[in-house]
């Protein structure tokens, strides 16, 4: 029995870093994120069998983590960020033409652009519709490819590709919006009104 | 490929999701179109920054979470074993108890025939892993916080009288975090803690000999022998030189831990 636990531990340990990164994006507090990872491992343990270890894919633990987050969210036990919109809402959320020019960002030096992203990227990501935010988070924090994301979201790979394109464009539009000092969004988000693009105030 | 098509496929291209012919076409376009190349560079910067923002820097917190889960799993396994045992009638349980006593008695007799059995080194690997787990759970209970191998070596020598000769790091991804002195099997031991690509690892040095490592698996390569054991998801790699046992413990590969040991051996 103990060797089974050891086999399980050896199986999950390499995934710990990205699962934690992902949990921090689903949860709203670091404590909830730790609980989410722990519950994910406990559920994974129930189904784990070393004989089937080769069949477990990288996405398997992420599917479980997302199910736990969805369950907790439904039960309103925790405030989690898993409320995907349906496809119709997504289609309306942004322009459909993926070949249109990207939202322009004002020219700024490399250093200044990095500061701007440091300052604004998290807020821009959080402002996206949840389903857009989620594909980016699964790709970056979860380190999953499109096929694995499709497995987690239970949708075709083509849907992931299109959603990812829209999500990245939406992120870019939000950043461009923040970069315009006079934009309504900028004014709304900086209710204090003193922060400037570039973050050096 | 046109600029319109590049915009349509750029995100999939940067995610490595385009098939080879399309990917080559897009790459060629970027080489000749400064405007699209600039857009690609902006997207790459956003990705880099996103990657840094979405990955936590504290490597110890998730390790502690896993340690807690494993403790819970192991404890529930013990409870499950006990409850399965209670399902049997009293007669069967007594018979089982008698059989267990017989097995233990026979085992002890066989063990006593070989006074130098494998138990001490098995215990040594267990102790090293337990000490390492304690270090992870206690949130890095170090007595010396230092990234300077010379300072830490001198500090450990003074405390333990063991010449740990901590290696000077030749790789950026491997760094010394700190050190503490402890006792392993009643012997003073010098413990140093490292982060290898963000993953914690420990290097322990204590006076000893091959006999301490007999139960571990011996591996001989390039005329040198090292010993390996795995315990509770951790790997222990050890070697002996000049009357000092050096052991590296962590969740990384045997090769990673061995190279840490080699650096320590070379001083």
Interface residues (C-beta under 8 A of the other chain):
Chain A: X1 X2 X5 X6 X8 X9 X10 X12 X13 X16 X17 X18 X19 X20 X21 X24 X25 X30 X34 X37 X38 X41 X42 X45 X98 X99 X100 X101 X102 X105 X110 X113 X114 X117 X118 X121 X122 X125 X136 X137 X139 X140 X141 X145 X146 X161 X164 X165 X168 X169 X171 X172 X175
Chain B: X4 X5 X7 X8 X11 X12 X15 X16 X17 X39 X42 X43 X45 X46 X47 X49 X50 X51 X53 X54 X55 X56 X59 X61 X62 X63 X65 X66 X68 X69 X70 X72 X73 X74 X77 X80 X81 X198 X230 X231 X232 X233 X251
